[in-house]
Amino acid sequence: MQIENRTLIKRFDINLTLVVLFLNLIGLYNLYSATHAPEAMVWGKTFSSQIMWLSAGWIVYMFCTFFDYKIFNKLAYVFYGINLVLLALVPFIGRSFYGAQRWLDLGFFRYQPSETMKLALVFVLARVLSQKSSPNGMGIKDLILPLVLTGIPFLLVAKQPDLGTALMLAAMAGTLFLFVGVKKKILVFAIISVVVALPLAWNFGMKQYQKQRVLTFLDPSKDPQGAGYNTIQSITAVGSGQWIGKGFQRGTQSQLEFLPERHTDFIFSVLSEEHGFVGSIVTITLFLSLYIMAIRIASHARDKFGVLVAIGSISYVFWHMTVNIGMVTGLLPIVGVPLPLLSYGGSGTLTTMLGLGILSSVSMRRYLF
């Protein structure tokens, strides 16, 4: 037992841990600037809260690293079921902010069940898909259970309404399906179904403010003081940073509070304005390094569940980063998706560190059978 523990410690993935730490430090540095303007209403409080959440997040990360990830295979349905119940409670006892009912008030903490549901979905899909053997790709029968497991939380989250998070659930599930493999005819059918469903979703499924977001994305200048304001201010902030940025706490868009939600959804806009193209590329490169490491870890995992839970955990970070950066640069509609490891948030920070901790656990136990 002692020899095994020594072997595990030697296999601790220091490179993965350092990349996560560097991204955390960039996030804190950026958050301090975003929330410590003299005019800011949240001066100091947000930054100190994030330090607390990150401290808790690192405890979770290290605990998961030294804890065998196989426990999540055994408890996958339990974790999924608990999160499903909590999601179902949101419409009845949840708190509303900005017109959406997404949080449960725990007194000391506003908990967002849809965040932890993302990893719960990864665990349960990894368990189900790891038990399937489909050398030619999964067929309809193979997909029924995974689709049901994905569809229930998707509908509950979309109803809050939180279309951005619902799409994240779909994207993460889709990543796992494609990684395992789906028969070509099913893939073609799915693409055709999405194309057919788009006009139906526009006319019958989407709320007016969601339609407005899409229209604003296509032409923000149509309503520069209303629906297009966030997009215009964000693009202005990103572009004004140019090559090396305006400097720490010198971004006019963020420091003068022209940039909305600068500590959460638009944190990357603050970074781009103050540190320019160079700072943005350094941050994106760190994320890319994280993805490369995750793929390497998955390829060396000791079992199929380890492979899938590693891919699912890193897909959480990948899709959030892709959508967030696309959103703040005007390449995608604004859907309220934070940037992992940089944006402020309790539920998001803990969930991200949990997922990365499990990735670290898979890495530590590579080659062990």
C-alpha positions in Angstrom: 0.0 0.0 0.0 2.8 2.3 0.9 4.7 1.5 -2.3 1.5 2.2 -4.3 1.0 5.6 -2.6 4.6 6.5 -3.5 4.0 5.5 -7.1 0.9 7.6 -7.3 2.7 10.7 -5.8 5.5 10.3 -8.4 2.8 10.3 -11.1 1.3 13.6 -9.9 0.8 15.7 -13.0 2.7 18.9 -12.1 2.4 20.3 -15.6 -1.4 20.1 -15.6 -1.5 21.6 -12.1 0.8 24.5 -13.0 -1.3 25.4 -16.1 -4.4 25.5 -14.0 -2.6 27.6 -11.4 -1.4 30.1 -14.0 -4.9 30.5 -15.4 -6.2 31.1 -11.8 -3.6 33.7 -11.2 -4.4 35.5 -14.5 -8.0 35.4 -13.5 -7.4 36.9 -10.1 -5.1 39.6 -11.5 -7.7 40.5 -14.1 -10.6 40.3 -11.6 -8.8 42.7 -9.2 -8.5 45.2 -11.9 -12.1 44.7 -13.0 -13.6 45.2 -9.5 -11.3 47.7 -7.8 -12.1 50.9 -9.7 -12.9 53.7 -7.3 -16.4 53.9 -8.8 -17.1 50.2 -8.5 -20.0 49.2 -6.3 -18.5 45.8 -5.6 -15.1 47.1 -4.6 -13.0 44.4 -2.8 -15.9 42.1 -1.9 -16.0 40.2 -5.3 -12.2 39.8 -5.3 -12.0 38.5 -1.7 -15.0 36.1 -2.4 -13.2 34.7 -5.4 -10.1 34.0 -3.4 -12.3 32.1 -1.0 -13.9 30.1 -3.8 -10.6 29.4 -5.4 -9.1 28.2 -2.1 -12.1 25.8 -1.7 -11.6 24.8 -5.4 -8.0 23.8 -4.9 -9.0 21.7 -1.9 -11.5 20.0 -4.1 -8.9 19.6 -6.9 -6.3 18.0 -4.6 -8.9 15.8 -2.9 -10.1 14.5 -6.3 -6.5 14.0 -7.5 -5.6 11.7 -4.7 -9.0 10.0 -4.7 -9.5 7.2 -7.2 -11.8 8.5 -10.0 -13.5 5.1 -10.2 -15.7 6.1 -7.3 -17.5 8.5 -9.7 -18.3 5.5 -11.9 -20.0 3.7 -8.9 -21.8 6.9 -7.8 -22.7 8.3 -11.2 -26.4 7.7 -11.0 -26.6 8.9 -7.4 -24.8 12.1 -8.3 -27.0 12.5 -11.4 -30.2 11.9 -9.5 -29.4 14.4 -6.7 -28.6 17.1 -9.2 -31.8 16.3 -11.2 -33.9 16.7 -8.0 -32.2 20.0 -7.2 -32.8 21.2 -10.8 -36.5 20.2 -10.4 -36.7 22.3 -7.2 -35.4 25.5 -8.8 -38.8 26.5 -10.3 -40.5 26.1 -6.8 -37.9 27.5 -4.3 -35.2 29.0 -6.6 -34.1 32.7 -6.5 -34.5 34.9 -9.5 -31.9 37.3 -10.8 -32.0 39.2 -14.1 -35.3 37.6 -15.1 -34.0 34.0 -14.7 -34.7 31.5 -11.9 -31.5 29.5 -11.6 -30.2 29.6 -8.0 -31.0 27.9 -4.7 -30.4 30.2 -1.7 -28.4 28.2 0.9 -28.0 31.3 3.1 -24.2 31.6 2.9 -24.1 30.7 -0.8 -26.3 30.9 -3.9 -26.0 27.5 -5.5 -26.6 26.9 -9.2 -27.6 23.3 -9.7 -27.2 23.6 -13.5 -23.4 24.0 -13.0 -22.8 20.8 -11.1 -25.3 19.1 -13.4 -22.8 19.4 -16.2 -20.3 17.2 -14.5 -23.1 14.9 -13.2 -24.0 14.4 -16.8 -20.4 13.6 -17.8 -20.2 11.0 -15.0 -23.4 9.2 -15.9 -22.7 9.3 -19.7 -19.2 8.1 -19.2 -20.5 5.1 -17.2 -23.2 4.2 -19.7 -21.0 4.7 -22.8 -18.0 2.8 -21.2 -20.3 -0.3 -20.9 -21.1 -0.3 -24.6 -19.1 -2.0 -27.3 -19.9 -0.6 -30.8 -17.0 -1.0 -33.2 -19.1 0.3 -36.1 -20.6 3.2 -34.1 -23.6 3.4 -31.8 -27.0 2.7 -33.2 -30.4 3.9 -32.2 -30.8 1.4 -29.4 -27.4 2.4 -28.0 -28.3 6.0 -28.0 -31.8 5.9 -26.3 -30.6 5.9 -22.7 -27.8 8.5 -23.2 -30.2 10.8 -25.0 -32.9 10.5 -22.3 -30.2 11.2 -19.6 -29.2 14.3 -21.6 -32.7 15.4 -22.6 -34.2 15.6 -19.1 -31.7 18.1 -17.6 -31.5 20.0 -20.9 -35.3 20.7 -20.8 -35.2 21.6 -17.0 -32.4 24.1 -17.6 -33.9 25.5 -20.8 -37.1 26.2 -18.9 -35.4 28.3 -16.2 -34.7 29.9 -18.8 -31.0 29.4 -19.3 -30.5 28.5 -23.0 -26.7 29.0 -22.8 -26.2 26.4 -20.0 -28.7 24.0 -21.8 -26.6 24.2 -25.0 -23.5 23.5 -22.9 -25.1 20.3 -21.7 -25.9 19.3 -25.2 -22.4 20.2 -26.5 -20.7 18.2 -23.8 -23.0 15.2 -24.4 -22.4 15.5 -28.2 -18.6 15.5 -27.6 -18.8 12.2 -25.8 -21.2 10.7 -28.4 -18.8 11.7 -31.3 -15.8 10.5 -29.3 -17.3 7.0 -28.8 -18.6 7.0 -32.4 -22.1 7.2 -34.0 -23.2 5.5 -37.1 -23.0 7.8 -40.1 -26.7 7.6 -41.0 -27.7 8.6 -37.5 -25.2 11.5 -37.7 -26.7 12.7 -41.0 -30.2 12.3 -39.6 -29.2 14.4 -36.5 -27.8 17.2 -38.7 -31.0 17.3 -40.8 -33.1 17.3 -37.7 -31.3 20.3 -36.3 -31.7 22.2 -39.6 -35.4 21.4 -39.6 -35.8 22.2 -35.9 -34.2 25.7 -36.1 -37.2 27.5 -37.7 -39.5 25.6 -35.3 -37.4 26.6 -32.3 -37.4 30.2 -33.5 -41.2 30.4 -33.9 -42.4 28.3 -31.0 -39.5 27.6 -28.6 -37.5 30.7 -28.2 -38.6 33.6 -26.0 -38.6 37.2 -27.3 -35.4 38.2 -25.5 -33.6 35.2 -26.9 -34.7 36.1 -30.4 -33.5 39.6 -29.7 -30.1 38.3 -28.8 -29.7 36.6 -32.1 -30.9 39.7 -34.1 -28.5 41.8 -32.0 -25.7 39.4 -32.8 -26.4 39.9 -36.5 -26.5 43.7 -36.3 -25.7 45.2 -32.8 -26.0 48.8 -34.3 -29.7 48.4 -34.7 -30.2 49.0 -30.9 -26.9 50.5 -29.6 -28.4 51.7 -26.4 -30.5 48.7 -25.7 -30.0 45.0 -26.8 -26.9 45.8 -28.7 -25.1 47.7 -25.9 -23.3 44.8 -24.3 -22.0 43.5 -27.7 -20.8 47.0 -28.8 -19.1 47.8 -25.5 -17.4 44.4 -25.4 -16.1 44.6 -29.0 -14.9 48.2 -28.3 -13.0 47.0 -25.2 -11.4 44.1 -27.0 -10.4 46.2 -30.0 -9.1 49.1 -28.0 -6.4 47.0 -26.4 -4.6 46.7 -29.7 -1.2 44.8 -29.3 -0.1 45.3 -25.7 -3.2 46.8 -24.1 -3.7 50.0 -22.0 -2.2 48.6 -18.9 -3.3 47.3 -15.5 -6.4 49.2 -14.3 -6.2 51.6 -17.2 -9.0 50.1 -19.4 -11.5 52.9 -19.9 -14.4 50.6 -20.8 -14.0 48.5 -17.6 -12.8 51.2 -15.2 -15.5 53.7 -16.1 -18.1 50.9 -16.0 -19.2 51.1 -19.6 -18.5 47.3 -19.8 -21.4 45.2 -18.3 -20.8 42.2 -16.1 -17.1 42.7 -16.4 -16.3 40.3 -13.5 -18.2 37.4 -15.0 -19.3 37.0 -18.6 -17.1 39.8 -20.0 -13.9 39.2 -18.0 -12.1 38.4 -21.2 -13.0 41.8 -22.6 -11.2 43.4 -19.5 -8.1 41.2 -20.2 -8.0 42.1 -23.9 -8.5 45.9 -23.2 -5.8 46.1 -20.5 -3.3 43.5 -21.9 -4.1 43.6 -25.6 -3.5 40.9 -28.2 -0.4 39.6 -26.4 -2.2 39.0 -23.2 -5.1 37.4 -24.9 -2.9 35.0 -26.9 -0.9 34.0 -23.8 -4.2 33.2 -22.0 -5.6 31.2 -25.0 -2.3 29.4 -25.4 -2.5 28.2 -21.8 -6.0 26.9 -22.5 -4.8 25.1 -25.6 -2.0 23.6 -23.5 -4.6 22.3 -21.1 -6.6 20.7 -23.9 -3.5 19.0 -25.3 -2.6 17.6 -21.9 -6.1 16.4 -21.4 -6.1 14.5 -24.7 -2.7 12.9 -23.7 -4.2 11.9 -20.3 -7.2 10.4 -21.9 -5.1 8.4 -24.4 -3.1 6.9 -21.4 -6.1 6.2 -19.1 -6.3 2.8 -17.5 -9.9 2.1 -18.5 -12.7 3.3 -20.8 -14.5 5.2 -18.1 -11.3 7.1 -17.4 -11.0 8.0 -21.1 -14.5 9.2 -21.3 -14.6 11.1 -18.0 -11.3 12.9 -19.0 -12.8 13.9 -22.4 -16.0 15.0 -20.8 -14.3 17.0 -18.1 -12.1 18.9 -20.5 -15.0 19.4 -22.9 -16.6 21.4 -20.1 -13.7 23.9 -20.1 -13.4 23.8 -23.9 -17.0 24.7 -24.8 -17.2 27.3 -22.1 -14.1 29.0 -23.3 -15.1 28.8 -27.0 -18.5 30.2 -26.4 -17.4 32.9 -24.0 -14.6 34.3 -26.2 -16.8 34.0 -29.3 -19.5 35.9 -27.4 -17.3 38.8 -26.2 -15.7 39.3 -29.6 -19.0 39.4 -31.4 -18.5 36.0 -33.2 -21.4 34.4 -31.3 -24.6 35.7 -29.7 -24.4 36.6 -26.0 -25.8 33.7 -24.0 -24.4 34.4 -20.5 -21.6 31.7 -20.4 -18.7 32.5 -18.0 -15.0 31.9 -18.8 -13.7 29.0 -16.7 -10.8 29.7 -14.3 -11.1 33.4 -15.0 -14.7 34.5 -14.4 -16.0 35.2 -10.9 -18.4 32.6 -9.5 -18.8 30.1 -6.7 -20.7 27.2 -8.4 -18.7 27.6 -11.6 -15.3 27.7 -9.9 -16.0 24.7 -7.7 -17.4 22.7 -10.7 -14.4 23.6 -12.9 -11.9 22.6 -10.2 -13.8 19.4 -9.5 -13.6 18.4 -13.2 -9.9 19.3 -13.5 -9.3 17.4 -10.3 -10.8 14.3 -11.8 -8.7 14.8 -14.9 -5.6 14.9 -12.6 -6.8 11.7 -10.9 -7.0 10.0 -14.3 -3.5 11.2 -15.1 -2.1 10.0 -11.7 -3.5 6.5 -12.3 -2.4 6.1 -15.9 -0.8 2.7 -16.8 -2.1 1.3 -13.5 -4.4 -1.8 -14.0 
